[in-house]
């Protein structure tokens, strides 16, 4: 399962790909969404860039984005369920 909705939050499985040429949602990768991130996976730089990218992409304050599995390439993002997120999930 790529995502789960619990109350007013959504938990999305993510495969992070650091050191990419640009930040983008690359598509579905198994049971996760692959997200390319420009920053390297050094000292949390990729996680910070991921939060910044998701914040801009879905118009969510950075403080409301939670990452589980910070040191792993497979992560879980916990986001508030707003209209932009709903539309994105419907497009999967």
C-alpha positions in Angstrom: 0.0 0.0 0.0 1.4 3.4 -1.1 -0.5 5.5 1.4 -2.9 5.3 4.3 -5.3 7.9 5.6 -5.8 8.2 9.3 -8.0 10.9 10.7 -6.9 14.2 9.0 -3.4 12.9 8.2 -2.0 10.8 5.4 1.0 8.4 5.7 2.9 8.0 2.4 5.6 5.5 1.7 8.5 7.2 -0.1 11.6 6.0 -1.8 14.0 8.9 -1.7 16.7 9.2 -4.4 19.3 11.8 -3.3 21.9 13.4 -5.6 19.4 13.9 -8.4 19.6 16.6 -11.0 16.4 18.2 -9.7 13.7 17.7 -7.1 10.7 15.9 -8.5 8.1 13.2 -7.9 9.4 10.5 -10.2 6.4 8.1 -10.0 5.5 4.9 -8.3 8.3 2.5 -7.2 6.8 -0.7 -5.9 4.7 0.1 -2.8 6.1 3.6 -2.5 6.4 6.9 -4.4 9.8 7.7 -5.7 11.0 11.3 -5.0 14.2 12.6 -6.5 16.1 15.1 -4.3 19.0 17.3 -5.4 20.8 17.3 -2.0 23.2 14.5 -1.0 22.4 12.0 1.7 24.9 13.7 4.1 24.1 15.0 7.6 20.4 15.1 7.0 20.7 17.4 3.9 18.4 15.2 1.8 15.8 15.0 4.5 15.8 18.8 4.8 15.5 19.2 1.1 12.7 16.6 1.0 10.7 18.5 3.6 11.3 21.8 1.7 10.2 20.3 -1.6 7.0 18.6 -0.1 6.2 21.8 1.7 6.2 23.8 -1.6 4.6 21.1 -3.7 1.6 20.6 -1.4 1.4 24.1 0.3 2.0 22.6 3.8 4.0 24.3 6.5 7.4 22.6 7.0 6.6 22.2 10.7 3.6 19.9 9.9 5.7 17.4 7.8 7.0 14.4 9.7 9.6 11.9 8.3 9.9 8.4 9.7 13.0 6.4 8.7 15.4 9.4 8.4 18.5 7.3 7.7 16.8 4.9 5.3 16.1 5.4 1.6 12.6 4.1 2.3 10.8 6.6 4.4 7.3 7.5 5.6 6.0 11.0 5.2 3.2 12.0 7.5 1.3 15.0 6.1 -1.9 16.9 6.9 -4.6 15.9 4.4 -5.3 19.1 2.4 -6.9 19.5 -1.1 -3.6 19.4 -2.9 -2.6 16.2 -1.2 -6.1 14.7 -1.9 -5.8 15.5 -5.6 -2.3 14.0 -5.8 -3.4 10.8 -4.1 -6.4 10.5 -6.5 -4.0 10.8 -9.5 -2.0 7.8 -8.4 
